[in-house]
Amino acid sequence: MPIVTIQITREGTTPEQKAALIKGATDLLANVLNKPPALTFVVIQEVEMENWGVDGLPAAEHRRQAAAKSSG
């Protein structure tokens, strides 16, 4: 019984996008590990932006810097 946890920032992910994540993770485990979809659980956890960091920076600051680099 696999359990997959997907953590994303809380920024308006639609129910349709979440359904696609659930289906995609379930299909991946079925195709790669032969796990039965009926026994595969997917949990989506939404994390507030201020609780998310990447590359040593809060996510919002990382995005600002990345946007500045791509436009500069």
Backbone as CSV, one residue per row, in Angstrom:
resi,resn,N_x,N_y,N_z,CA_x,CA_y,CA_z,C_x,C_y,C_z
1,MET,0.848,-1.179,0.000,0.000,0.000,0.000,0.889,1.235,0.000
2,PRO,1.258,1.746,-1.154,2.090,2.944,-1.198,1.285,4.199,-0.843
3,ILE,1.985,5.113,-0.192,1.426,6.432,0.105,2.393,7.457,-0.469
4,VAL,1.895,8.319,-1.318,2.693,9.371,-1.934,2.243,10.696,-1.349
5,THR,3.196,11.499,-0.889,2.884,12.833,-0.393,3.495,13.847,-1.348
6,ILE,2.662,14.744,-1.841,3.114,15.814,-2.727,2.940,17.119,-1.969
7,GLN,4.011,17.851,-1.805,3.937,19.145,-1.136,4.108,20.243,-2.172
8,ILE,3.177,21.187,-2.147,3.209,22.321,-3.066,2.918,23.588,-2.270
9,THR,3.309,24.726,-2.819,2.960,25.977,-2.156,1.485,26.271,-2.391
10,ARG,0.904,26.928,-1.427,-0.523,27.264,-1.487,-0.678,28.526,-2.322
11,GLU,-0.976,28.340,-3.596,-1.058,29.487,-4.507,-2.156,29.330,-5.539
12,GLY,-3.241,28.735,-5.179,-4.348,28.672,-6.112,-4.322,27.495,-7.055
13,THR,-3.738,26.392,-6.633,-3.799,25.184,-7.449,-5.258,24.764,-7.577
14,THR,-5.685,24.508,-8.782,-7.094,24.184,-9.019,-7.393,22.731,-8.655
15,PRO,-8.659,22.427,-8.406,-9.035,21.030,-8.168,-8.663,20.122,-9.346
16,GLU,-8.747,20.650,-10.550,-8.379,19.868,-11.732,-6.881,19.543,-11.747
17,GLN,-6.059,20.514,-11.350,-4.622,20.267,-11.286,-4.296,19.236,-10.208
18,LYS,-4.983,19.335,-9.075,-4.755,18.356,-8.006,-5.173,16.962,-8.457
19,ALA,-6.293,16.864,-9.158,-6.740,15.572,-9.677,-5.710,14.992,-10.644
20,ALA,-5.102,15.860,-11.464,-4.082,15.400,-12.403,-2.844,14.904,-11.658
21,LEU,-2.464,15.580,-10.576,-1.331,15.117,-9.766,-1.626,13.745,-9.163
22,ILE,-2.814,13.585,-8.626,-3.205,12.312,-8.018,-3.170,11.194,-9.059
23,LYS,-3.754,11.454,-10.226,-3.776,10.444,-11.289,-2.365,10.137,-11.767
24,GLY,-1.558,11.171,-11.948,-0.198,10.964,-12.437,0.658,10.155,-11.474
25,ALA,0.570,10.458,-10.186,1.350,9.718,-9.191,0.879,8.271,-9.111
26,THR,-0.427,8.076,-9.163,-0.989,6.723,-9.122,-0.544,5.920,-10.335
27,ASP,-0.632,6.520,-11.516,-0.218,5.836,-12.747,1.272,5.511,-12.726
28,LEU,2.089,6.420,-12.206,3.532,6.200,-12.135,3.851,4.970,-11.289
29,LEU,3.238,4.874,-10.120,3.493,3.719,-9.256,2.972,2.428,-9.886
30,ALA,1.855,2.512,-10.585,1.329,1.328,-11.267,2.271,0.888,-12.386
31,ASN,2.767,1.828,-13.160,3.609,1.508,-14.310,5.025,1.093,-13.933
32,VAL,5.601,1.730,-12.923,6.994,1.463,-12.566,7.126,0.324,-11.565
33,LEU,6.248,0.302,-10.577,6.367,-0.684,-9.501,5.255,-1.733,-9.494
34,ASN,4.365,-1.659,-10.475,3.239,-2.593,-10.554,2.357,-2.559,-9.304
35,LYS,2.185,-1.385,-8.728,1.341,-1.234,-7.539,-0.107,-1.047,-7.980
36,PRO,-1.031,-1.706,-7.314,-2.435,-1.566,-7.702,-2.980,-0.184,-7.359
37,PRO,-3.587,0.495,-8.321,-4.136,1.826,-8.063,-5.123,1.866,-6.904
38,ALA,-5.884,0.802,-6.707,-6.875,0.793,-5.630,-6.236,0.802,-4.247
39,LEU,-4.937,0.490,-4.181,-4.234,0.487,-2.893,-3.182,1.587,-2.808
40,THR,-3.213,2.519,-3.753,-2.256,3.628,-3.782,-2.936,4.893,-3.287
41,PHE,-2.346,5.504,-2.278,-2.903,6.713,-1.677,-2.008,7.900,-2.004
42,VAL,-2.619,9.014,-2.368,-1.886,10.243,-2.680,-2.426,11.349,-1.787
43,VAL,-1.512,12.028,-1.096,-1.866,13.134,-0.215,-1.198,14.395,-0.757
44,ILE,-1.981,15.439,-0.938,-1.425,16.726,-1.368,-1.445,17.654,-0.167
45,GLN,-0.266,18.136,0.191,-0.148,19.089,1.294,0.214,20.448,0.714
46,GLU,-0.607,21.437,1.050,-0.326,22.796,0.600,0.380,23.546,1.731
47,VAL,1.497,24.149,1.396,2.338,24.831,2.364,2.289,26.330,2.078
48,GLU,2.137,27.120,3.108,2.165,28.576,2.939,3.527,29.009,2.389
49,MET,3.528,30.014,1.537,4.766,30.488,0.909,5.842,30.847,1.929
50,GLU,5.447,31.449,3.045,6.455,31.851,4.025,7.087,30.656,4.736
51,ASN,6.538,29.460,4.534,7.088,28.244,5.129,7.830,27.383,4.113
52,TRP,8.144,27.958,2.957,8.775,27.218,1.863,10.052,27.931,1.476
53,GLY,11.116,27.196,1.281,12.371,27.804,0.864,13.075,26.948,-0.169
54,VAL,13.910,27.579,-0.950,14.705,26.876,-1.958,16.017,27.636,-2.160
55,ASP,17.084,26.910,-2.332,18.398,27.511,-2.599,18.806,28.485,-1.495
56,GLY,18.411,28.180,-0.257,18.789,29.017,0.874,17.972,30.284,1.040
57,LEU,16.899,30.423,0.278,16.086,31.638,0.331,14.619,31.284,0.540
58,PRO,13.862,32.198,1.154,12.413,32.006,1.150,11.928,31.966,-0.304
59,ALA,10.898,31.193,-0.562,10.435,30.988,-1.933,10.127,32.287,-2.668
60,ALA,9.471,33.217,-1.992,9.123,34.484,-2.655,10.377,35.235,-3.104
61,GLU,11.402,35.275,-2.257,12.647,35.962,-2.613,13.371,35.227,-3.742
62,HIS,13.379,33.925,-3.693,14.007,33.130,-4.752,13.337,33.422,-6.099
63,ARG,12.023,33.496,-6.081,11.290,33.799,-7.320,11.586,35.208,-7.815
64,ARG,11.685,36.169,-6.880,12.020,37.554,-7.287,13.386,37.601,-7.960
65,GLN,14.354,36.922,-7.354,15.700,36.928,-7.915,15.737,36.217,-9.268
66,ALA,15.017,35.101,-9.372,14.988,34.383,-10.646,14.339,35.228,-11.742
67,ALA,13.265,35.943,-11.388,12.592,36.798,-12.362,13.503,37.947,-12.789
68,ALA,14.247,38.506,-11.842,15.166,39.600,-12.172,16.263,39.116,-13.104
69,LYS,16.774,37.914,-12.894,17.823,37.370,-13.753,17.303,37.106,-15.164
70,SER,16.071,36.599,-15.260,15.549,36.262,-16.590,15.134,37.499,-17.380
71,SER,14.806,38.596,-16.689,14.428,39.809,-17.403,15.595,40.757,-17.620
72,GLY,16.688,40.477,-16.942,17.822,41.389,-16.966,18.808,41.107,-17.997
